[in-house]
Amino acid sequence: MRIVGKINDVRNQVKEWKKQGLTVGFVPTMGYLHEGHESLIKRAYEENDKVVVSIFVNPMQFGPKEDLASYPRDLKRDSEVCEKAGADLIFHPENEEMYFNDFSTFVDMNGLTKGLCGKSRPIHFRGVCTVVTKLFNIVASDRAYFGEKDAQQLAVIKRMVRDLNIDIEIIGCPIIREEDGLAKSSRNTYLSLEERKAATILNKSLKLAKEKIQSGERNAVNIIEVIENNIKSEKLAKIDYIEIVDSNSLEEVKEISKSILVAIAVFIGKTRLIDNFTYEL
């Protein structure tokens, strides 16, 4: 496995693979890899001849008061995870390699980005769309793999690829959880022992909501109330949002009559965590 930091090195390697008729899978990450990322790399390894993983903490998707400076980084550990899972190449660029000093071109989106995480992180998806488009252009892979934990991001990337006719297949992969149900996240490392215990309230609340739907409840307000009341029982938890939306359009639904996404964002102490589930009728 190679680790490179230059765009031309990635392009040259991928061109060489494609000359040999090999397929390329791509897993874009911000590093500090956990079992969720590992599952994406393993899936890419199973479905492609070669696998590229990018490790780049993208400054463009962080707001001025967000955790860019403190976001966890550990390239040595990440490279071990990548190699074990089957990656062939890590692309680990510096900011200057990705963004010129006078960088002024952005990829933006309306509609899908207005709610959920986009409501409290207004510049986030502009940064995500811009960097992911750049990475798709650099790596030129056949497929790219994203976790379903970031459900809005996955929907945004799929729409962007469709709208801009980007020649790549986007594959969503299931949420990987801890034994107690907490969704794996690089930000889990911010949690104290007490906060880590409190964070299980997210999945517990979603489970209650799913049970309510399975028992026949179709009113979205009633389901949101179940989630809200349960989260509020945890003193360390502060709700950012609870939303029930159409799985495809991400538009708010009042009555459940088709495929939906139930998504939440909750602060445990100062750490913002997200979780979700989809439900097909």
N, C-alpha and C positions, 0 to 999 in steps of 0.2 A: 504493500500500500504506500502511495506517495502522498506527501502534503505539499501543496503549492500555494503561493500567494499572488501569482500574476495571472491576469486574464488570458494572455496569449498561451501560457503553459496549459491551462485547462482546454482551450480551444484546439490546440495542436494535438493533445492527447485524444480528445474525443473524435477529432477528424481521423486520426490514425485508426481508432477502433472501428469507426464507420466504414473506412476503406476495407476493413477485414470482414464487413457484413455483420458486425456485432451490434446488439441492441443496448441502449444505455438508460438506466433508471437514475432518478435524481431525488435526493431528499434535502430540501433547504431547511436549515436550522439556525438558531442563534447560540448554539452550544450549550454547555453544561448538561450534557445528554443524560437522559434517564431511560427507563425501560420502555416508555412510550416511543421515544425516538428510535430506540433499538428495534422495536417491532416494525417501524417503517423501513428501516434499513434492511432488515431480514426479508420483508415482503418484496422490496426492490431487488434483492439478491435472488429470490426465488423466481422472479418474473422477467429478469433481464440478464444479459451476459456480463455487463459491467455496471458498477454503481458509483455515482459521485455524490458526496455529501458536502454541502457548504456549511461553514461555521462563520457567521458574520453577525455581530450585534449591530443591527441597523439603526444608526442614530436618527434617521428620518421618521421612524414610527414612534418615537418617544416624545411626549409633551414636555414642556419646560419644568414641570414639577414631578415628573415620573422618574423611574429608577435606572436611567441609563448608566450612570457612574457606578452604581452598586450592583448592577446585574452580574450574576455569578459567571466566572470564566475559568476554565481549566482545560487547556488544549491537550495536555498530556493524557489526562483521564479520558477526554473525548476521543482522542485518537485510538486509545485502547478499545473503547466501546465500538468504534467504527470498524476497526480491523476484525474484532471478534464476530461482528454481525455480518461481515462480508463486503465491506466497502473496498473499492479499488483506489479511490482518489478522494482526498479532502481538499476543498478549495477554501482557504483561510486568508482572505485579503485584508489589508489595512483600509481604513476609511478613504485614504487618498487614492487608492487603486480603484475604488468604486465610484467616488464622486470627485470631479474636477473642482478646483476652487471657485470657478464661475458656473457651476452646475445650475441649470435653469429649466430643465424639462421634467415634467411630472406626469404620472398616470393617475387619474382621479376617476371616481365613480359616484353616480347619484343613486338614490333609491335604496339599494341593499345596505348601504353604509350609514343610513340616517338613524337607525334604532340600535337596540342592544348595546354593544360596546362602543359603537360609533357615536352614541349620544353623549357619553362622558369622556370619550377620547376622540375629539373632533378631527385631529390631524393623523390619527393612527393609520387608517386604511389608505390614505394617500401615500404614506410611507411604505406600507406593505405592497400596494399595487406597483409602485415605482420600482422597488428593489426586486420584487419577484419577476417583473418583466425583464429587468436587466439580467437577472440570473438565468432566466429561460433563454435569453439571447446569447449569453456567454456559454452556457453548458450545452444547449441545443440537444437535450435528451429526448428520448421517445416518450417517456412517462415521468410524472412527478408525483410524489407521495406526501399527503398531508393528514394530520390527525383530526378525527371528528370532534375532539374536545374543543377545538377552536372552530365551532360550527359556522359562525358568521364568516370567518376568514375563508373557510373552505368554499362556502357559497359565493363569496366575492371573487375568489380565484377562478372558479368554474365559469362565472359570468364574464369575467375579464377575458379569459381564453376564448370563449365563444364570440364575444363582441369584437375582439381584435384579430380573430382568425389566427391565433397562435397555434402552430402545428405541434401540439403536445397533448397527451392523454393525462387527465387529472384523476388520481385515485385516492379516495378517502378511506382511512383505516380506523378501526374501532378504538374507543378510549381504553387506555390501560390504567388500572386502578391498584392502589395499595390493598392489603388484606382487609382493612377496615372500610374500604369503599372510596377513600379520597382519590380523586383523579390525579395521576402523576403530573407534576409540573416542576419546572426549574425553580419557580418562585416558592415552592414548598420549603426550600432551604432557609428562607427568611423566618420561618415560624419557630417560636419558642416551644418548649415541651407542652406548656399549657395551651398555646394557640394551636399546636398541631392536633391536640385532642379535640379542641373546639371546632376545628375545620371539618370534622366528619359530619357536621350539621348540614353541609351542602347536599351530600349524597342522600342522607337520611330524609331530608325534606323532599327531594326529587322522587324518592321511592314512595313516599306518602301520596304525592301527586299522581304518580303512575297508577297506584292502587285505586285512587279515586276515579280516574278515567276508566280503568278496567271494570270498576263496579257500575259504570253507566253514566257518570257525571259528564255532561257536555258543555256546561257553562264555564267559560274560561275564567271569569272573575272569581267564581267559587274555588276553582283549582288554585289560582294565584293566592287566594286567601289562606288556603291550607298551607302552602309553602311559606308564606309570609309569617303566619302565626308560629310555625315551627322554628323558623330561623330566629325569630325574636325571642325565643326561649333560651337562646345562647347569648350570654351577656357580652362576650367578646366579638359578636358578629354585628356588622352594620351593612344593611342591604344597599347595593348600588342599583340593581334592577332585577325584576322578575318579569319575564315576558313569555307569552305564548303566541307564536307566529306561524304563518304558513311556511312549510319546509323549503319551498322553492323561492317564493317572492319575499319572504321575511316580513310580510305585512302582518300587522296585528289581527288576530282573529277573536271574535266574541263568542262564537259557537263552534265547537269542534265537529267538523264534518268531513275532514280529509286528513292527509298527512301533515302533522304539526311538529314544530320544534319547541320544546319547553326549555328555556335558557335562563340562567341566573348568574349574577356577579355579586360577590359578597366580600366585604373587607373583614378579615380576621386580624384584629389589631390594625397594623398599617399595611398589611399584605392583601392585595386584591386577587381573589381566586374566582375562576369561572367553572361552570359545569353545565351539563345539559342532557336531555334525552330526546329522541324522536319517537313519535307514535304514529303508526299507520292504521287507519280505519279500514 
